[in-house]
Amino acid sequence: MYDSLNDVLARLHTVDYAAIGLGDYGKPGNYFSRQIHRWTQQYRASETERFESMERLIEWLPAHLPNDDTTTLVHGDFRTGNFLVDESGLVAALDWELCHAGDPAEDLGWLCIRSWRFGADDRPAGGFGSRDELLAAYAAAGGREVTREELRFWEAFGNVRWGVICLVQAHTHLSGAVRSLERAAIGRRTCEPEWDLLAMAGEA
């Protein structure tokens, strides 16, 4: 499974993103600054309660941005639940609407978010392996060397992003803007990234 997942990611991260026309998603300059600004603004605009873990990580992330400035095509939602697999491994990756130009380690960090493990917490990479196995398989497939510190940074960023998505979905439902059982259910999942962010905030 690792071999097929990382083969797809490594090949995806070699695509010439400038040649396929990503619009605003194709501007690599100051990528993280724009991303943290975007998600912070959405968090502030959600008019929901404030979470100390979210506040602390929003402050911590800009000061700990990895030095590597590699920019590639990024899937943006590469996680368990967005894969089709058979006996041979990965057949297709789904949900490409968040595809953009960014840091390739972002896809790896997003895969490690606890919400996508579905209870398999002893296997933090997607619920089927360790972080070290993920990094080794990605490098073996032709991806760049990603450190544990980089992976942890993008995992923290991913939890902030996922937490904001959950909060915004909850606010959209509770405000009456769009009454939706799906949005309400996603909003209830805010506790998942909040739990992880509390642990990461303690580490930070």
MARBA-3410 file (N, C-alpha, C, O; in Angstrom, 1 decimal):
204
0.8,-1.2,0.0,0.0,0.0,0.0,0.9,1.3,0.0,0.6,2.2,-0.7 ~ 1.9,1.3,0.9,2.8,2.4,0.9,3.4,2.7,-0.4,3.6,3.8,-0.9 ~ 3.9,1.6,-1.1,4.6,1.7,-2.4,3.7,2.4,-3.4,4.1,3.4,-4.1 ~ 2.4,2.0,-3.5,1.5,2.6,-4.5,1.2,4.0,-4.2,1.1,4.9,-5.0 ~ 0.9,4.3,-2.9,0.5,5.6,-2.4,1.7,6.6,-2.7,1.5,7.7,-3.3
2.9,6.2,-2.3,4.0,7.1,-2.4,4.5,7.3,-3.9,5.0,8.3,-4.3 ~ 4.3,6.2,-4.7,4.6,6.3,-6.1,3.7,7.4,-6.8,4.2,8.2,-7.6 ~ 2.4,7.4,-6.4,1.5,8.4,-6.9,1.9,9.8,-6.5,1.9,10.7,-7.3 ~ 2.1,9.9,-5.2,2.5,11.2,-4.6,3.8,11.8,-5.3,3.9,12.9,-5.7 ~ 4.8,10.9,-5.3,6.1,11.3,-5.9,5.9,11.8,-7.3,6.6,12.8,-7.8
5.1,11.0,-8.1,4.9,11.4,-9.5,4.1,12.7,-9.6,4.4,13.6,-10.4 ~ 3.1,12.8,-8.7,2.3,14.1,-8.7,3.1,15.3,-8.5,2.9,16.3,-9.1 ~ 4.1,15.1,-7.5,4.9,16.3,-7.1,6.0,16.6,-8.2,6.7,17.6,-8.0 ~ 6.0,15.9,-9.3,6.9,16.3,-10.4,6.2,17.0,-11.5,6.8,17.4,-12.5 ~ 4.8,17.1,-11.4,4.0,17.7,-12.5,4.4,19.2,-12.6,4.5,19.8,-11.6
4.5,19.7,-13.8,4.7,21.1,-14.0,3.5,21.9,-13.8,2.6,22.0,-14.6 ~ 3.3,22.4,-12.5,2.1,23.1,-12.1,1.9,24.3,-12.9,0.7,24.8,-13.1 ~ 2.9,25.0,-13.4,2.8,26.2,-14.1,2.2,26.0,-15.5,1.6,26.9,-16.1 ~ 2.3,24.7,-16.0,1.8,24.4,-17.3,0.3,24.0,-17.4,-0.3,24.0,-18.5 ~ -0.3,23.8,-16.2,-1.6,23.3,-16.2,-2.7,24.3,-15.8,-3.9,24.1,-15.9
-2.2,25.5,-15.5,-3.1,26.6,-15.2,-3.9,26.5,-14.0,-5.1,26.0,-14.0 ~ -3.4,26.8,-12.8,-4.1,26.7,-11.5,-4.7,28.0,-11.1,-5.3,28.0,-10.0 ~ -4.6,29.0,-11.8,-5.2,30.3,-11.4,-4.6,30.8,-10.1,-3.3,30.8,-10.0 ~ -5.4,31.3,-9.2,-4.8,31.8,-7.9,-4.1,30.7,-7.1,-3.2,31.0,-6.3 ~ -4.5,29.4,-7.4,-3.9,28.3,-6.7,-2.5,28.1,-7.2,-1.7,27.2,-6.6
-2.1,28.7,-8.3,-0.8,28.5,-8.9,0.3,29.5,-8.5,1.4,29.5,-9.2 ~ 0.1,30.3,-7.5,1.0,31.3,-7.2,1.9,30.8,-6.0,1.4,30.8,-4.9 ~ 3.1,30.4,-6.2,3.9,29.8,-5.2,4.5,30.7,-4.2,4.8,30.4,-3.0 ~ 4.7,32.0,-4.5,5.3,33.0,-3.7,4.6,33.2,-2.3,3.4,33.3,-2.3 ~ 5.4,33.1,-1.2,4.9,33.3,0.1,3.7,32.4,0.4,2.7,32.8,1.0
3.8,31.2,-0.1,2.7,30.2,0.0,2.2,30.1,1.4,1.0,30.2,1.6 ~ 3.1,29.8,2.4,2.6,29.5,3.7,1.9,30.8,4.3,0.9,30.7,4.9 ~ 2.6,31.9,4.1,2.0,33.2,4.6,0.6,33.4,4.1,-0.3,33.8,4.9 ~ 0.4,33.1,2.8,-1.0,33.3,2.3,-1.9,32.2,2.9,-3.1,32.5,3.1 ~ -1.5,31.0,3.1,-2.3,29.9,3.6,-2.7,30.2,5.0,-3.9,30.1,5.4
-1.8,30.6,5.9,-2.1,30.8,7.3,-3.0,32.0,7.4,-3.8,32.1,8.3 ~ -2.8,33.0,6.5,-3.6,34.2,6.6,-5.1,33.8,6.2,-6.0,34.2,6.8 ~ -5.2,33.0,5.1,-6.5,32.5,4.7,-7.3,31.8,5.8,-8.4,32.1,6.0 ~ -6.6,30.8,6.4,-7.3,30.0,7.4,-7.5,30.8,8.7,-8.5,30.5,9.4 ~ -6.6,31.7,9.0,-6.8,32.5,10.2,-8.0,33.4,10.0,-8.8,33.6,10.9
-8.1,34.0,8.8,-9.2,34.9,8.5,-10.6,34.1,8.6,-11.5,34.7,9.1 ~ -10.6,32.9,8.0,-11.8,32.1,8.1,-12.2,31.8,9.5,-13.3,31.7,9.9 ~ -11.1,31.5,10.3,-11.4,31.2,11.7,-12.0,32.4,12.5,-12.9,32.2,13.2 ~ -11.4,33.6,12.2,-11.9,34.8,12.9,-13.3,35.1,12.4,-14.1,35.6,13.2 ~ -13.6,34.8,11.1,-14.9,35.2,10.6,-16.0,34.2,10.9,-17.2,34.5,10.7
-15.6,33.1,11.5,-16.6,32.0,11.8,-17.6,32.4,12.9,-18.6,31.7,13.1 ~ -17.2,33.4,13.8,-18.0,33.8,14.9,-18.4,32.7,15.8,-19.4,32.7,16.5 ~ -17.5,31.7,15.9,-17.7,30.6,16.8,-16.8,30.9,18.1,-16.1,31.9,18.1 ~ -16.9,30.0,19.1,-16.1,30.1,20.2,-14.6,30.0,19.9,-14.3,29.3,18.9 ~ -13.7,30.6,20.7,-12.3,30.5,20.4,-11.7,29.4,21.2,-12.1,29.0,22.3
-10.7,28.7,20.6,-10.1,27.6,21.2,-8.6,27.9,21.4,-7.9,28.3,20.5 ~ -8.2,27.7,22.7,-6.8,28.1,23.1,-5.8,27.3,22.2,-4.8,27.9,21.8 ~ -6.1,26.0,21.9,-5.1,25.2,21.2,-5.0,25.8,19.8,-3.8,25.9,19.2 ~ -6.1,26.3,19.2,-6.0,26.9,17.8,-5.2,28.2,17.9,-4.4,28.5,17.0 ~ -5.5,29.0,18.9,-4.9,30.3,19.0,-3.3,30.1,19.1,-2.6,30.8,18.5
-2.9,29.1,20.0,-1.5,28.9,20.2,-0.8,28.4,18.9,0.3,28.9,18.6 ~ -1.4,27.5,18.2,-0.8,27.0,17.0,-0.7,28.0,15.9,0.2,28.0,15.1 ~ -1.8,28.9,15.8,-1.8,29.9,14.8,-0.6,30.9,15.0,0.0,31.4,14.1 ~ -0.2,31.1,16.3,0.9,31.9,16.6,2.2,31.2,16.4,3.2,31.7,16.0 ~ 2.2,29.9,16.7,3.5,29.1,16.6,3.9,28.8,15.2,5.1,28.8,14.9
3.0,28.5,14.3,3.3,28.0,13.0,4.2,29.0,12.2,5.3,28.5,11.6 ~ 3.9,30.3,12.1,4.8,31.1,11.2,6.2,31.2,11.7,7.1,31.4,10.9 ~ 6.5,31.0,13.0,7.8,31.1,13.5,8.6,29.8,13.3,9.8,29.7,13.6 ~ 7.9,28.7,12.8,8.6,27.4,12.7,8.4,26.9,11.3,8.5,25.7,11.1 ~ 8.2,27.7,10.3,8.1,27.3,8.9,9.4,26.7,8.5,10.5,27.2,8.7
9.3,25.5,7.9,10.5,24.8,7.4,11.3,25.6,6.4,10.7,26.4,5.7 ~ 12.6,25.4,6.3,13.5,26.2,5.4,13.3,25.8,4.0,13.5,26.6,3.1 ~ 12.9,24.5,3.7,12.9,24.1,2.3,11.8,24.9,1.6,10.7,25.0,2.1 ~ 12.2,25.4,0.4,11.2,26.2,-0.3,10.8,25.5,-1.6,10.3,26.2,-2.6 ~ 10.8,24.2,-1.6,10.4,23.4,-2.8,8.9,23.7,-3.1,8.1,23.7,-2.1
8.5,23.9,-4.3,7.1,24.2,-4.7,6.8,23.2,-5.8,7.5,23.0,-6.8 ~ 5.7,22.4,-5.5,5.2,21.4,-6.5,3.7,21.5,-6.6,3.1,22.2,-5.9 ~ 3.1,20.7,-7.5,1.7,20.4,-7.5,1.4,19.6,-6.2,2.0,18.6,-6.0 ~ 0.3,20.0,-5.5,-0.1,19.4,-4.3,-1.5,19.0,-4.4,-2.4,19.8,-4.9 ~ -1.9,17.8,-4.0,-3.3,17.3,-4.1,-4.2,18.1,-3.2,-5.3,18.5,-3.6
-3.8,18.3,-1.9,-4.5,19.1,-1.0,-5.5,18.4,-0.1,-5.9,18.9,0.9 ~ -5.9,17.2,-0.5,-6.8,16.4,0.3,-6.4,14.9,0.2,-7.3,14.0,0.1 ~ -5.1,14.6,0.2,-4.6,13.2,0.0,-4.7,12.5,1.4,-3.9,12.7,2.2 ~ -5.8,11.7,1.5,-6.0,11.1,2.8,-6.9,9.8,2.6,-7.5,9.6,1.6 ~ -6.9,9.0,3.7,-7.8,7.8,3.7,-9.2,8.3,3.6,-9.6,9.2,4.3
-9.9,7.7,2.7,-11.3,8.2,2.4,-11.4,8.8,1.0,-12.4,8.8,0.4 ~ -10.2,9.2,0.5,-10.1,9.7,-0.9,-9.3,8.8,-1.8,-8.8,9.3,-2.8 ~ -9.2,7.5,-1.4,-8.5,6.6,-2.3,-9.4,5.5,-2.7,-10.4,5.1,-2.0 ~ -9.2,5.0,-4.0,-9.8,3.8,-4.4,-8.7,2.7,-4.5,-7.6,3.0,-5.1 ~ -8.8,1.6,-3.9,-7.8,0.6,-3.9,-8.3,-0.8,-4.3,-9.5,-1.1,-4.1
-7.5,-1.6,-4.8,-7.8,-3.0,-5.0,-6.6,-3.9,-4.6,-5.7,-3.4,-3.9 ~ -6.5,-5.1,-5.0,-5.5,-6.0,-4.5,-4.1,-5.5,-4.9,-3.1,-5.9,-4.3 ~ -4.0,-4.7,-6.0,-2.7,-4.3,-6.5,-2.3,-3.0,-5.8,-1.1,-2.6,-5.9 ~ -3.1,-2.3,-5.0,-2.8,-1.1,-4.3,-3.7,0.0,-4.7,-4.9,-0.2,-5.0 ~ -3.2,1.2,-4.8,-3.9,2.4,-5.1,-4.3,2.4,-6.6,-3.5,2.3,-7.5
-5.6,2.6,-6.8,-6.1,2.6,-8.2,-6.4,4.1,-8.6,-6.2,4.4,-9.8 ~ -6.9,4.9,-7.7,-7.2,6.3,-8.0,-7.3,7.1,-6.7,-7.6,6.6,-5.7 ~ -6.9,8.4,-6.9,-7.0,9.4,-5.8,-8.2,10.3,-6.2,-8.3,10.8,-7.3 ~ -9.1,10.6,-5.3,-10.3,11.3,-5.5,-10.2,12.7,-4.9,-9.3,13.1,-4.3 ~ -11.3,13.5,-5.2,-11.4,14.9,-4.7,-10.3,15.8,-4.9,-9.4,16.0,-4.0
-10.2,16.3,-6.1,-9.1,17.2,-6.5,-9.4,18.7,-6.5,-8.6,19.5,-7.0 ~ -10.5,19.0,-5.8,-10.9,20.5,-5.9,-10.0,21.4,-5.0,-10.0,22.6,-5.2 ~ -9.1,20.8,-4.1,-8.2,21.5,-3.3,-6.8,21.5,-3.9,-5.8,22.0,-3.2 ~ -6.6,21.0,-5.1,-5.3,20.9,-5.7,-4.7,22.3,-5.9,-5.4,23.3,-6.3 ~ -3.4,22.5,-5.6,-2.8,23.8,-5.7,-1.2,23.6,-5.8,-0.7,22.5,-5.7
-0.6,24.7,-6.0,0.9,24.7,-6.0,1.3,25.0,-4.5,0.9,26.0,-4.0 ~ 2.2,24.2,-4.0,2.6,24.4,-2.6,3.8,23.4,-2.2,4.5,22.9,-3.1 ~ 4.0,23.2,-0.9,5.0,22.4,-0.4,4.6,20.9,-0.5,3.5,20.6,0.0 ~ 5.4,20.0,-1.1,5.0,18.6,-1.2,4.8,18.0,0.1,4.0,17.0,0.2 ~ 5.5,18.4,1.2,5.3,17.8,2.5,4.0,18.1,3.1,3.5,17.4,4.0
3.2,19.0,2.5,1.9,19.3,3.0,1.0,18.1,2.8,0.2,17.7,3.6 ~ 1.1,17.4,1.6,0.3,16.2,1.4,0.6,15.1,2.4,-0.2,14.4,2.8 ~ 1.9,15.0,2.7,2.3,13.9,3.7,1.8,14.3,5.1,1.3,13.4,5.8 ~ 1.9,15.5,5.5,1.4,15.9,6.8,-0.1,15.7,6.9,-0.6,15.3,7.9 ~ -0.9,16.1,5.8,-2.3,15.9,5.8,-2.7,14.5,6.0,-3.7,14.1,6.7
-2.0,13.6,5.4,-2.3,12.1,5.5,-2.1,11.6,6.9,-2.7,10.6,7.3 ~ -1.3,12.3,7.7,-1.0,11.9,9.1,-2.0,12.4,10.1,-1.9,12.1,11.3 ~ -2.9,13.3,9.7,-3.9,13.8,10.7,-4.7,12.7,11.4,-5.1,11.7,10.7 ~ -4.9,12.8,12.7,-5.5,11.7,13.4,-6.9,11.4,12.9,-7.3,10.2,13.0 ~ -7.6,12.4,12.4,-9.0,12.1,12.0,-9.1,11.1,10.9,-10.1,10.5,10.7
-8.0,10.9,10.1,-8.0,10.0,9.0,-7.6,8.6,9.3,-7.5,7.8,8.5 ~ -7.3,8.4,10.6,-6.8,7.1,11.0,-7.9,6.1,11.4,-7.8,4.9,11.4 ~ -9.1,6.7,11.7,-10.3,6.0,12.0,-10.1,4.9,13.1,-10.4,3.8,13.0 ~ -9.4,5.4,14.2,-9.2,4.6,15.3,-7.9,3.8,15.4,-7.5,3.3,16.4 ~ -7.1,3.8,14.2,-5.9,3.1,14.2,-4.7,4.0,14.6,-3.9,4.3,13.8
-4.8,4.5,15.9,-3.8,5.5,16.4,-2.4,5.0,16.5,-1.5,5.8,16.6 ~ -2.2,3.7,16.5,-0.9,3.1,16.5,-0.2,3.2,15.2,1.0,2.8,15.0 ~ -1.0,3.6,14.1,-0.4,3.7,12.8,-0.8,5.1,12.2,-1.7,5.3,11.5 ~ 0.0,6.1,12.7,-0.3,7.5,12.4,-0.4,7.9,10.9,-1.1,8.9,10.6 ~ 0.3,7.2,10.1,0.2,7.6,8.6,-1.0,7.0,8.0,-0.9,5.9,7.4
-2.1,7.7,8.0,-3.3,7.2,7.3,-4.0,6.0,7.9,-5.0,5.6,7.4 ~ -3.5,5.6,9.1,-4.1,4.5,9.7,-3.6,3.1,9.3,-4.1,2.1,9.7 ~ -2.5,3.2,8.5,-1.9,1.9,8.1,-0.4,1.8,8.2,0.2,0.9,7.6 ~ 0.3,2.8,8.8,1.7,2.7,9.0,2.3,3.8,9.8,1.5,4.6,10.4 ~ 3.6,3.8,10.0,4.2,4.8,10.9,4.7,6.0,10.0,4.7,5.9,8.8
5.0,7.1,10.7,5.5,8.3,10.0,6.9,8.0,9.3,7.1,8.4,8.2 ~ 7.7,7.2,10.0,9.0,6.9,9.4,8.9,6.1,8.2,9.6,6.3,7.2 ~ 8.0,5.1,8.2,7.7,4.3,7.0,7.2,5.1,5.9,7.6,4.9,4.7 ~ 6.3,6.1,6.2,5.8,7.0,5.2,6.9,7.8,4.5,7.0,7.8,3.3 ~ 7.8,8.4,5.3,8.9,9.2,4.8,9.9,8.4,4.0,10.3,8.8,2.9
10.2,7.2,4.5,11.1,6.3,3.8,10.5,5.9,2.4,11.2,5.9,1.4 ~ 9.3,5.5,2.4,8.6,5.0,1.2,8.5,6.2,0.2,8.7,6.0,-1.0 ~ 8.2,7.4,0.6,8.1,8.5,-0.2,9.4,8.8,-0.9,9.5,9.1,-2.1 ~ 10.5,8.8,-0.1,11.8,9.1,-0.7,12.2,8.0,-1.6,12.8,8.3,-2.7 ~ 11.9,6.7,-1.3,12.3,5.6,-2.2,11.5,5.7,-3.5,12.0,5.2,-4.5
10.4,6.3,-3.5,9.6,6.5,-4.7,10.0,7.6,-5.6,9.5,7.8,-6.7 ~ 11.0,8.4,-5.1,11.5,9.5,-5.9,11.2,10.9,-5.3,11.5,11.9,-5.9 ~ 10.4,10.9,-4.2,10.1,12.2,-3.6,11.3,12.8,-2.9,12.3,12.0,-2.6 ~ 11.3,14.1,-2.5,12.5,14.6,-1.8,12.5,14.1,-0.4,11.5,13.6,0.2 ~ 13.7,14.3,0.3,13.8,13.9,1.6,13.1,14.9,2.5,13.4,16.1,2.6
12.1,14.4,3.3,11.3,15.2,4.2,11.6,14.7,5.6,11.6,13.6,5.9 ~ 12.0,15.7,6.5,12.4,15.4,7.8,11.1,15.2,8.7,10.0,15.6,8.4 ~ 11.4,14.6,9.9,10.3,14.4,10.8,9.8,15.7,11.3,8.6,15.9,11.6 ~ 10.7,16.7,11.4,10.3,18.0,11.9,9.4,18.7,10.9,8.4,19.3,11.2 ~ 9.7,18.6,9.6,8.8,19.1,8.5,7.5,18.5,8.6,6.4,19.1,8.4
7.5,17.1,8.7,6.2,16.4,8.7,5.3,16.8,9.9,4.1,17.0,9.7 ~ 6.0,17.0,11.0,5.2,17.4,12.2,4.6,18.8,12.0,3.5,19.1,12.4 ~ 5.4,19.7,11.4,4.9,21.1,11.1,3.7,21.0,10.2,2.7,21.7,10.5 ~ 3.7,20.3,9.1,2.6,20.2,8.2,1.4,19.4,8.8,0.3,19.6,8.4 ~ 1.7,18.5,9.7,0.6,17.8,10.4,-0.1,18.8,11.3,-1.3,18.8,11.4
0.7,19.7,12.0,0.1,20.7,12.8,-0.7,21.7,12.0,-1.9,22.1,12.3 ~ -0.2,22.2,10.9,-0.9,23.1,10.0,-2.2,22.4,9.5,-3.2,23.1,9.4 ~ -2.1,21.1,9.1,-3.3,20.4,8.6,-4.4,20.4,9.7,-5.5,20.5,9.4 ~ -4.0,20.2,11.0,-5.0,20.2,12.0,-5.6,21.5,12.2,-6.8,21.6,12.5 ~ -4.9,22.6,12.1,-5.4,24.0,12.1,-6.4,24.1,11.0,-7.6,24.6,11.2
-6.0,23.7,9.8,-6.9,23.8,8.6,-8.2,23.0,8.8,-9.2,23.5,8.5 ~ -8.0,21.8,9.2,-9.2,20.9,9.4,-10.1,21.4,10.5,-11.3,21.4,10.4 ~ -9.5,22.0,11.5,-10.3,22.5,12.6,-11.1,23.7,12.1,-12.3,23.9,12.5 ~ -10.5,24.6,11.3,-11.2,25.7,10.8,-12.3,25.3,9.9,-13.4,25.8,9.9 ~ -12.1,24.3,9.0,-13.1,23.8,8.2,-14.3,23.3,9.0,-15.5,23.6,8.6
-14.0,22.5,10.0,-15.1,22.0,10.9,-15.9,23.2,11.5,-17.1,23.2,11.5 ~ -15.2,24.2,12.0,-15.9,25.3,12.7,-16.7,26.1,11.7,-17.8,26.5,12.0 ~ -16.2,26.3,10.5,-16.9,27.1,9.5,-18.2,26.3,9.1,-19.2,26.9,8.9 ~ -18.1,25.0,8.9,-19.2,24.2,8.6,-20.3,24.3,9.7,-21.5,24.4,9.4 ~ -19.8,24.2,10.9,-20.8,24.3,12.1,-21.5,25.7,12.1,-22.7,25.7,12.2
-20.7,26.7,11.9,-21.3,28.1,11.9,-22.3,28.3,10.8,-23.3,28.9,11.0 ~ -22.0,27.7,9.6,-22.9,27.9,8.5,-24.2,27.2,8.8,-25.3,27.8,8.4 ~ -24.2,26.1,9.4,-25.4,25.4,9.8,-26.1,26.1,10.9,-27.3,26.4,10.8 ~ -25.4,26.5,12.0,-26.0,27.0,13.2,-26.6,28.4,13.0,-27.5,28.9,13.6 ~ -25.9,29.2,12.1,-26.4,30.5,11.8,-27.6,30.6,10.9,-28.3,31.6,10.8
-28.0,29.4,10.3,-29.1,29.3,9.4,-28.8,29.7,8.0,-29.7,29.6,7.2 ~ -27.6,30.0,7.7,-27.2,30.4,6.3,-27.5,29.2,5.4,-28.0,29.4,4.3 ~ -27.1,28.0,5.8,-27.3,26.8,5.1,-27.6,25.7,6.1,-26.7,25.2,6.7 ~ -28.9,25.3,6.3,-29.2,24.3,7.2,-28.9,22.9,6.6,-29.4,22.6,5.5 ~ -28.0,22.2,7.2,-27.5,21.0,6.6,-27.1,20.0,7.7,-26.3,20.3,8.5
-27.6,18.8,7.6,-27.2,17.7,8.5,-25.7,17.4,8.3,-25.0,17.1,9.3 ~ -25.3,17.4,7.1,-23.9,17.1,6.8,-23.0,18.2,7.4,-22.0,17.8,8.1 ~ -23.3,19.4,7.3,-22.5,20.5,7.9,-22.5,20.4,9.4,-21.5,20.6,10.1 ~ -23.7,20.0,10.0,-23.7,19.9,11.4,-22.9,18.7,11.9,-22.2,18.8,12.9 ~ -22.9,17.6,11.2,-22.0,16.5,11.5,-20.6,16.8,11.4,-19.8,16.4,12.3
-20.2,17.5,10.4,-18.8,17.9,10.2,-18.4,18.9,11.4,-17.3,18.8,11.9 ~ -19.3,19.8,11.7,-19.0,20.7,12.8,-18.8,20.0,14.1,-17.9,20.4,14.9 ~ -19.4,18.9,14.4,-19.2,18.1,15.6,-17.8,17.5,15.6,-17.3,17.2,16.7 ~ -17.2,17.4,14.5,-15.8,16.8,14.4,-14.7,17.8,14.8,-13.6,17.4,14.8 ~ -15.1,19.0,15.2,-14.1,20.0,15.6,-13.3,19.5,16.8,-12.1,19.8,16.9
-13.9,18.7,17.6,-13.2,18.1,18.8,-12.0,17.3,18.4,-11.1,17.2,19.2 ~ -12.0,16.7,17.2,-10.9,15.8,16.8,-9.6,16.6,16.6,-8.6,16.3,17.2 ~ -9.6,17.6,15.7,-8.3,18.4,15.6,-8.0,19.2,16.8,-6.9,19.5,17.1 ~ -9.1,19.6,17.6,-8.8,20.4,18.8,-8.0,19.5,19.8,-7.1,20.0,20.4 ~ -8.4,18.2,19.9,-7.6,17.3,20.8,-6.2,17.2,20.3,-5.3,17.3,21.2
-6.0,17.0,19.0,-4.6,16.9,18.5,-3.8,18.2,18.7,-2.6,18.2,19.1 ~ -4.5,19.3,18.5,-3.8,20.6,18.6,-3.5,20.9,20.1,-2.4,21.6,20.3 ~ -4.2,20.4,21.0,-3.9,20.6,22.4,-2.6,19.9,22.7,-1.7,20.4,23.4 ~ -2.4,18.7,22.2,-1.2,17.9,22.4,0.0,18.6,21.7,1.1,18.8,22.3 ~ -0.2,19.1,20.5,0.8,19.8,19.7,1.2,21.1,20.4,2.3,21.5,20.4
0.2,21.8,20.9,0.4,23.1,21.6,1.3,22.9,22.8,2.1,23.7,23.2 ~ 1.0,21.8,23.5,1.8,21.4,24.7,3.3,21.1,24.3,4.2,21.5,25.0 ~ 3.5,20.4,23.2,4.8,20.2,22.6,5.5,21.5,22.2,6.7,21.7,22.5 ~ 4.7,22.4,21.6,5.3,23.6,21.1,5.7,24.5,22.3,6.2,25.6,22.1
END
